[in-house]
Amino acid sequence: MAITPRAISYWSRAIETPEPRRVRGRMSFAFAGACAYVGTLVLPGAGNGALVLIACAAILAFVLDRRTPRSDHELLLAVVSFALAFALSTLTGIDPARSLRLSVPLAPGMLLFLLVSGYFETGHVRGFYLALSATSLAMGAQLLWSAWHGSPGAGPVEWIEDTRTAVFVVPNDVAFFAAVLPLSLALIVDSPKSTRARLAAVSSVTALAVVVVYQSRSALLTSLVAVTLWACRLQRRKGAALLGVAMFVTVATDALLGFPLVTRLAETWTTRVPIWLAALNMFRDAPLLGNGPRSFGLLFEEYFQTLTLPGWLPADPRFAPWAHSLYLETLAEQGIIGFGALVAVLSVGFAMTIGLRRAGPSETRVLAIGAETALVALCVAGVVELSFVRLWVVVLFFSVLGAIGALAATRREDGETCRGQ
């Protein structure tokens, strides 16, 4: 090649240009460990081994990953406050040993938050969404297979039992698929023609089918809220198409089964009210720090039997091990301090997603919308069903928060890099 002034100028700029500070999406122990842990949710009885896996990944990430973990953003402070409120409530609760035993899912949840928010970059967040979407697809296929090959006369309860998984205990646990759905949609919008988009599309259709087949009203409501929010973020035609596809899959699946979900939607929801009244009475007797995490099941019968209900309000005689409302459960078990810590975590998370949607590159905005919508889905499902006693609730809750923290930290670091150049 001829040596010209233009060539000399080009190579001079290339030599003087500093090397990028990091490679987006670079493999790390934090990323590998987080994705591997999510994948173990598909396996039956992998709880203890999976906890060891995520703990080892956290140690390896801290020692070997080539970056200093972030520890200065406000979301971390909110999560630490939540953990401190949990510890205080446990120490002052009616049965600390029970609280600790039933709160084991908080350990992998917290570790996932630290790994995702502390070590992930934008490419890692996208890959983590893909891992969650693939896990949702595998678990959805497992549940649909169980329903297809279930014994005559069996229903969602029996189908769940046949899967023998520690993740799903009751049919309403399929709200898991509604919460992962926004992350799958983010992958589709991010790169519509990619292989991961095709996998996410199949995962989304499977998720909607599972929600309908297992006749979960709360999961259906959550799914429709998530799809509607995503549709509002898209252009008019794309949003209408998304809503149309979601409604078609939902109605068609229910029609093939004889419209059992429509029948259930027509039933009354008032059987939840006595359980919620019992939770409120528990909160009234221990308003500051509550009765201790995971104590609702221990106190339920005592408080339920003292309720005075009007004749028009049916009382479900079955034992309720959780409050069927994440917020009332938190009030009853952790009092106003624990509830305030939960509200603080959610407030900071939503505030950060609003900032991410308004600034930054398009890929960051799309991934942030996915995390924001997933957090909304969890909040909606939490009104009528969720509980932190469920492993999948804790895992998704802190994973989504971790993704929000990682996206915000990456955007902040990119801004500092641009200002420094």
C-alpha angles and dihedrals in degrees: 000000000000117000104236132163088254092054092047090051092050096052092043090057091046092053094046095047108100119237113260111268093233141357113245114241094010112169114259139168089248092056095042092047095047093049093045091051092051089050092055090064087079092060120084115241097003095130103112095037091048091052090053089048095054091043092053090047090053092052093047091047092052093048104035111020108105100236138069111253113247114245106160106081123105096238090067090054091051092050091048089052089052090051092049091050089051091051093050092049091049093051093050097037128111094251115019093176092056091046092054095043095052093041096062090113088069089070097065089036093058092043091052090051092051093047096045098041095037104044110015125105127193094277091050092052090053091049091048090053087052091052091051092046092049090048090050090051093050094047092045091053089050092052094046090049090052091051093046094051097036120130118266112277093020121130140190093295093055093042090055091050091050092058090062093206126149091217099063118048104153131021092255088065087082084085080092088079092050090053094049092045095083091054091053090049089052090058091051093050093042095060111358097185098046128106091245089055090055091050090048091050092053089046091052094051090046091050093054091047092052092050091054097041092051091047097228110166094189092050091048091051090048092048093051091048091050094048092045093051091050091048090054090055093053132072115281097259095043091046092050090048091051092050091045094052092046093050092046093052091046097048095039093051092047091047092053088056095047098262098287092155093053088053091051092048088058091057121094122265093204093105086079093058098074090051090051091048090054089052091051091051090052089052091049091056094048107023102159107049101358128225095297133281115297092010096120094090090049093055102032101097093046093054096036093057092054094055118113107209130183118247093250092058111082118217116213105224093206120109113260112209092184134029098248087231123079093207098048090044090054091049092049096044104032104020127217092318094057092042090050090051090052091049090049092053092049093045094052091045094052092044090054093049090052089055091047092052092052098049143024133052121323094254090057091049093051094048090045092052088052092052092044093051092046089053090049089050091053090048092050093047088046091064094067109015128001128108134182088229085079115088095214092052092054093043095050095041095055094036091057091046089049091052090051091050092047094050092048093048093047092051091049092050092048089052092051090049092052092049091049095053 
